[in-house]
Amino acid sequence: MRSAIVLGGGMVGVGTALHLQSRGWSVALVDRREPGRETSYGNAGIIQSEAVRPYAMPHDLGGILDIALARTNDVHYSLAALPYHMRPLLQYWWNSFPERHEVLTKTYAQLISRAAPEHEPLITAAGAGNLVRRDGFRVLHRNQAQFDKEAKDAEAVGKAFGVKFKLLSAAELAKAEPGLNESGIGGLHWQEPWTVSDPGSLVTSYAELFVRRGGKLLRGDATTLSQVGSGWAVVTDEGRIEAEAAVVSLGPWSPTFLKRFGYDIPMVRKRGYHRHYTGGAPLDLPLRDAAFGYLMNPMAKGVRITTGAELSEPDAELTPVQLGKAEAAARQLIDLGKPVEPEPWLGTRPCMPDMLPVVGETARHKGLWLHFGHGHQGFTLGPATGRILAELMSGEAPSVDVAACAPARFGA
Ligand SMILES: Cc1cc2nc3c(=O)[nH]c(=O)nc-3n(C[C@H](O)[C@H](O)[C@H](O)COP(=O)(O)OP(=O)(O)OC[C@H]3O[C@@H](n4cnc5c(N)ncnc54)[C@H](O)[C@@H]3O)c2cc1C
């Protein structure tokens, strides 16, 4: 029987472990915490079938000035952090130009199209149907130019990829969400995404399924990984374990981890915050407030507000500037109630400079496989790219051509 150690129990690692297991591999899933307690816990909880185009950086002067002059709440940066982000950001910017972005979209759209169909059987087998709603999410607009642009983009992805959406007048939005005090100038309803009331619990239920099917879930520190003979070993709470292959699914921690093996992989580390609020007016579906770059999702712990991208120094203290602005904006729209947590949650979107995840084997270490960098959509994509990685590891033809996702593009 073939054997693998999967390092990292977020949505990406758990998705990988389940697919390897279903191909007959003996799999140990190793994390220093419980599965699904980091980035895959704190996200906005949307399985985003509408996100067929990867999240690009603005490349026009207006968009860049909006960020530089802090005229948008989508991005917040600290000047001191810019040297640290400069190299991956410049690559990201270059890849965001329309011609290049269009090429990347070809691969990305195929991955996204497989996301919900890969979650579906796992949700059923894990008995997690109660966590998932299949009615999409809404966007509220306050600015006509922004609304027109999103409507135009939606028309384009609707035509090219068959993504379903509905434009909403202010009155229609108010009717759909009677808890709102105001509904801006209207918005739109992405009708197909699935929304999850507790993202961490969905990962936990998948990890429990993996264990029920005979997988080993172990606590251990990935940094103890070493090459032994033709395989790999890692130290866990239950002792040292060995396997023929190791998969690095450490989300935002992956590039730092890989430095010990001589790989220098750039990543745009976009931090994001969340906080829950309870006791306010009800919200039916998740609502993105386009003008202020945040999303409210009615979740198990209350309405979760999640913010856009923050570029700060590594390990910088919490600077929840965007969350403060988002909360103020949300309070204009709805009675939000009181914050649940004393401090906001902070996590990091692991974004690659070309917006595609890293899926494949390393060039210089046989049996060392990489699976990370899912950026804004790792919660969506984990099981889909998990299947593809398991296919590659098993010597099968991958169900999607992921040549563009190969580690070799970053010298790995
Ligand atoms: C604010 C915000 C909102 C988002 N909203 C969405 C959304 O709506 N939809 C969507 O699809 N995506 C969303 N994302 C992105 C998504 O959350 C991530 O892409 C995804 O969770 C990444 O999953 P992962 O498994 O790669 O990483 P993680 O979930 O971070 O898992 C990595 C694991 O590695 C473990 N680990 C790290 N170091 C070690 C070590 N040394 N030893 C052992 N274990 C270690 C960690 O404990 C962790 O469990 C959002 C992200 C943020 C920040």
The ligand as an ORCA input file, in Angstrom:
! r2SCAN-3c Opt
* xyz 0 1
  C     -10.848     37.008      5.771
  C     -10.798     35.837      4.809
  C     -11.949     35.486      4.086
  C     -11.911     34.409      3.188
  N     -13.065     34.016      2.574
  C     -13.055     32.912      1.768
  C     -14.268     32.428      1.188
  O     -15.365     32.952      1.424
  N     -14.195     31.352      0.354
  C     -13.009     30.727      0.083
  O     -12.998     29.776     -0.689
  N     -11.856     31.136      0.660
  C     -11.846     32.212      1.495
  N     -10.694     32.641      2.069
  C      -9.434     31.948      1.735
  C      -9.340     30.605      2.448
  O      -9.708     30.751      3.801
  C      -7.924     30.046      2.353
  O      -7.482     30.059      1.001
  C      -7.896     28.605      2.844
  O      -8.463     28.510      4.124
  C      -6.475     28.074      2.866
  O      -6.554     26.741      3.354
  P      -5.262     25.939      3.690
  O      -5.676     24.587      4.094
  O      -4.297     26.091      2.583
  O      -4.612     26.743      4.937
  P      -5.020     26.692      6.477
  O      -6.460     26.543      6.659
  O      -4.346     27.848      7.130
  O      -4.337     25.345      6.973
  C      -2.933     25.258      7.163
  C      -2.717     24.337      8.353
  O      -1.297     24.182      8.553
  C      -1.082     24.054      9.929
  N       0.325     24.337     10.228
  C       1.010     25.489      9.977
  N       2.290     25.353     10.374
  C       2.414     24.102     10.887
  C       3.484     23.358     11.434
  N       4.720     23.888     11.562
  N       3.263     22.095     11.836
  C       2.039     21.529     11.716
  N       0.985     22.180     11.212
  C       1.171     23.455     10.789
  C      -2.038     25.039     10.564
  O      -2.280     24.710     11.929
  C      -3.265     24.896      9.668
  O      -4.211     23.998     10.193
  C     -10.693     33.705      2.986
  C      -9.559     34.047      3.720
  C      -9.613     35.089      4.631
  C      -8.376     35.420      5.448
*
